[in-house]
Amino acid sequence: MPRPATRIVLGAFGALVLLLAMSAGAQAPASQFAPPVSGAPQSPTFRPEELEQLAAPIALYPDALVAQILMASTYPLEVVEAARWAKANPSVKDKALEDAMQKQDWDASVKSLTAFPQVLTMMDAKLDWTQKLGDAFLAQQKDLMDAVQRLRAKAYAAGNLKSSKEQTVTTDQQGGSTVYIIEPASPQVVYVPTYNPTVVYGPWPYPGYPPYYYYPPGYVAGPVFVFSVGIIIGSALWGGCHWGGGNVYIDHRTYNNFNRTNIRDDNWEHRPEHRKGAQYRDTATQQRFGGSARPGVDSREAFRGRTDQGRQEIARGGAEKFGQPGGAGDRAAPAGNRPGPGAFDGVGHGGETRDFSNRGATSRASAGASRPGGGGGMRPGGGGGMRGGGGRGR
């Protein structure tokens, strides 16, 4: 039997070993831990009103742009990188932009959004929204797309969704329901709308889920819709929405032109390798695509604007809560008609057309290109602020 002094030494040694083991476990990266066991509690699904809250800022964008935003939102870290790149290279456009994208390893959907700096800026500034949008798209794709159609129906009934020189609005019967289709009035010129969700859809019916929103610089009170300057997009817009089937697809011919690939089908697939360590929200999505589900999905920590730190924040489920009224991270447009900070400079310069085509044919800008981009806006009302990468980058 050990003497008292020996027992003291052994006890201290055991405590030290236990302390070191606990310390190592606390510092181990999440990727080293096994995924949740079968039967573990899963994150709740998004409610219909929450899906409308998430879809509100983009539901009235052209269909193809909606599809590519949903794809790209499933790669939030690459969105951050692309937004930083676009901000640092504002003069790169036309064929030079497409050439530059060949050097990046981002998903094709993220690359395509460099042709729409305003959209990338919004997704970067509203990173919490981007992440949740991607979560919803991966877990409930059809439900989210149905939410987009419900919002369009509301805007149409309110008399605010209609054809103009910037866009064409039509209806169709798909899957036994009426769907609302939004396309650019000119196939090569796209205008990105800015609108107040609490106005354009009529009275917002979900007080507990106020819509996210985003107002770029130069945005002032005015009409229901304010459109960006016309963007000549070349082959950058290759997504599509199959509303009746509740899924997105790609036009492989246009996709191949922009990405210089040779894929032969129009199916879109999420590519987990482009998550770059960002964890999935729920166990079901994690098991479907691999990786790990992030704990504390509803916690939101400050996102400081650095890509590397952004990786760490998203990987552990934290991103600043942007865009909802009353939130500590609310950086959307403040009360009154002042624009929200941290936004895009390209809106509000009437008559300007930016050419992102690969042929540089500025003469193709339609008559609609003279639409003033920042001559109007709407006063921010009540309500709050504001998914998988493009086709397959084979």
N, C-alpha and C positions, 0 to 999 in steps of 0.2 A: 504494500500500500504506500503510495507516494507520500512523502513528508509534506507538511503545510507549505513550505517554501516552494517545493516542486509544483504543488497544485496551483499556487499563485502564478508561477511562470507559465504553466500550461494554459491556465485560464486566460492570461493576458495574450498569449500567442494565438489562441483560438479566436479571441475577440478581434485581434488585428487581421487575421485571415478573413473573418466575416466582413469586417469593415472594408477591406480591399475588394472583396467580391461584390459587395453592394455598390461601391464606387464605380467599378468597371461596368457593372450592369447599367448604372445610371448614365454612363457616358457612351454606351454602345449605340450606334446608329440604329434607327428604326428598322432598316432593311435587314439587320441581322436577326431580328426576331421572327418567329414563325407567324404566319397569318392566323387570323382568328379561327378557332376551331368551329366545325360545323355546329349550327345551332346557336352561335353567338348572336346577341341582339344586333339587329341591323338598323341603320339610320332610317327614319321614317321617310316615306315618299313625299314629294312636293305636292301640296294641295293645289287644286285648280286655280284658286285665287292667287297663290304664290307664283304659279307658272305665268299667270298674266302679269303679275308684278315684274317678273324677270324679263318677259318678252316686250313689255311696253315701249322701251326706248328704240327697238328695231323692227317692230311688227309692221311698220308702214314703209320700210325700205323696199327697194326692188327685190323680187323673189331670189334672184341669183346671188345678190349680196347678202341677204338673210342666210341663205344656205352656207355661204363661205364663212360668215361670222360664226355660225353655230359650229361648223367644223373646227375653226381655229380656236374657239373658246375652250376646247378640250386640251389645248396645249398652252396654258397660261404663261409658263416661263418663256417659251419662244415668242409669245406675243410681246412680253416685256422687252426681249432682246431686239425684236423687229421695230418696236416703237422707238427705242433708243437709236437704232441705226437710221431710221427715217428722219428723226430729229437732227441727227448729225450730218445727214446727206440730203438736204432739201432740194438741191438742184439736180439730183440724179433722176432722170425720167426718160420716157420714150424707150428706145431700144437699149440705151445704157442701163436703165433700170432692170430690164429683163436679163441683160448680161450680168449685172451685179448679183442678181438673185441666184444665178447658177453657182456662185461661190459660197452660198450660205447653205447650212445643213438643216434649216428649218423645214417643217412640213410645208407642202405645196400651198395649203390654204393660208398659212401665215405669210408666206412669200407674196401671195396674190394681194394681200391687204396693204402692202407697201404702195400700191397704186391709189389707195384711199387713206391718206395721212390722217384725216379727221377721224376716221373709224378706229385706226390704230391708237391714236391719242386717247380717244374715249375709253377703249378697252384697257389701256395702260393706267389711265387716271382712275378708272373704276374697276380696279383689279378684283375687288371682292365680288362685284357683280359678274365680271368675266368668269371667275372661278365657279360661282354658283350656276351660271348659265351653262357652262360646260358640264357640270355635275348633272344638271337636269337633263341635258341633251343625251348624255351617255346612258342614264338610268331610265328616262321616260321620253324617248324621242317623239313618239306619236302624240303623247299628251302635251308636250311642249308645242308641237306644230299645230295641234288643235287649238291651243291657247292663242297662238298668233292669229288664227282664223277668227276666233271669237272677237278678238280686239279689232280686227279689220271690219267685221260685221257691225260692231258698235260705231266705229268711225264713219262707216258708210251710212248707217241709219241716222247719225247726227249731221249728215250732209257735209262732212269734212274730208271724206275720201272720194276723190273724183279725178278724172283725167285732166291733164294740163299740158302745157308745152314741155314740161320736164318729164312727165310720166304718163303712162296709159294704164287705166284701171278697167279690168273686164271681170266678168263672172263666168263660172263654168260649173257643171255638175260632175263631181268626182266622189266615188264611194257613197253615192246616195245623198250627198249634201251639196249645198251651194258653196263654192269656194271663191275667194276674191284674189285675183292675180294682178300683181303690180310689175310693170316692165318699163324700162326707159323708153321715152317717146322716140328717141333716136338710138338705134342699137349700139352705136359707138360712143355715145355721150351719156354719162351717168351723173345725176344730181343727187346728192345725199341730203335728205330732208332733216330739219331740226323742228321739233314741235313740243308743245307742253302736253304731256300725257293726261293731265287732269282737265284739259280743255278738249283736245282732239277726239277723245273717246266718249265725250259726254261726262256727266257726273260719275266720279269714280266710286264703285259700289262696295269697296273693301277697305274700310277705315283701318283695319288691323294690318293690311298689306298695301301701303301706299306705293305707287309706281316709282321705280327708279327712273332717273332722267339725267340728261347731260346737255349743257349749253356751251357751245364753243365761244371763244372771244369774238367780240363784234356782235353778239346776239343781243337784240334790243326788242322792246315791246312792239308788236305789230300783228300781221295776219297769222292764221293758224299754222301755216307751213312757211318755213324759210328754207330755201335750198342753197346748198353750197354752190361754188362755181362749177361749171361744167367740166367733167373729167373725161377726157378721151382715153378709153381704157384698153384699146387694142385687144389682146387675148387674155387680159387679167381676170375677166369675169366668165367663169366656166362652170359654176355650180347651178343647181336647180332643185326645186321642191316638188315632190310628188305628194300633193296635199291629201289626195284620196287614200294613198297608202301609208301616209304618215312617216315618210322618210325623205332623205335628200339623195341626190345623185350628182354625177359629173358628166359634162359633155366631153368625152375623151378626146375629140378632135381639137377643140379649143384648148383643153387642158394640155395636150401634147405640144401645141404651138407655144404656150407660155412657159412650160416647164422643160421643153425639149426632151420629151420622153416618147415612148411608143407603146403606151398601154392600149388595150383593145376592148375594154368594157367600160360601162358607165357606173358600176357599183362603187360606192364610197365605203371605206373601211377605216375605223379608228386605228392609229398606229401607236401602240404603247411606248415604243422607243423614243417618241418625240415628247413624252411627258417629262423626261429628264429628271426623274426623281420625285416629281409632284405626286403626292398620294391621292388615291381615289377616295371619294366621300363615304362610300358604303361597301359592305362586305360583298354584296352581289356583283357590283361592278369590278371590285378587286379580283374576285374569282374569275370573272369573265375575261379580264385583260391582263391579269397578273399584277404584281406589285403589292402594295399594302394599303389598307384603308386607314385614313388619318383619324386619330382620336380627337375628341373635342372639336367636332366639325363646326359647331356654332360659335366657337371663340374667334375673336378678331383682334389681331395685334397690329401695331403700326407697321405699314410697309413704307420703307424709307426711300424707295426710288432707285436702289442699286440692284442690278440683276443678280449678283451673287447672293446678296442678302435676301432678295426676293425668292430665290430658290429655297433658302432655309425656311422662310416664313411660310411659303405654300406647302413645303414638304411636311411641316408639322401642323398644317391646317389653319394658319393664321395669316390674315391679310387685313389691312385697315378697312374698317366699315365705311365705305364711301357712299355718298349720294342719298342717304335717307335722311329725312328731316329730323333734327334733334339729335342726330348721332354725333359722336365726338369727332368722327372723321368726315363730316359732311363738307365736301368741297364743291358741290354743285352750285349753280347760280344762286346767290343770296337773294333775299327779298328785294323787291323793286325790279328795275330793269337792267341791273348790272350783270355782265357776263360772269360766269364762274371762272375762277382762276385755273391756271395750269392747263389751258386748252389750246386749240389749234388756230394758227394765224391765217389759215387759208380761207376762212369764211368771212364774208362781209365786204368783199371787193367786187362790186357789181360789174358785170360785163366781161369778167375775166374767164378764159377757158384754159384749163391746164391739159396738156397733151401727154397721155401716158401710152399712146399706141406704139407699136413697134415699127411703124412706118413714118412716124413724125408728121403725119398729114394734118396740120392744124386747120387746113381749109375744110376738113370734114366736119368741123363743129357746126351743128345745126343752128337754125335761127334761134332756137331756144337757148343757145349759149349766152345770149345777152341778158338772160334773167339776172337781176341783181341778187347777189348772194347774201348780202348783209343789210339790205335796205329795210328789212323788217324783222320781226320776231314776235315773241309773245312774253307778256309779263309772267314771271314765275308765279304760279299759283300755289295752292296747298298741294300736298302730296310729296312723296319722297323722291330721292334721286334715282339715281340709276341703281359652240362645242366643237370633232376631232379633226384635225387638220386636213386640208383639202384633199383631193383625191389621193391617189397613192403615189408617193414619190419614188417610183421604181427606178 
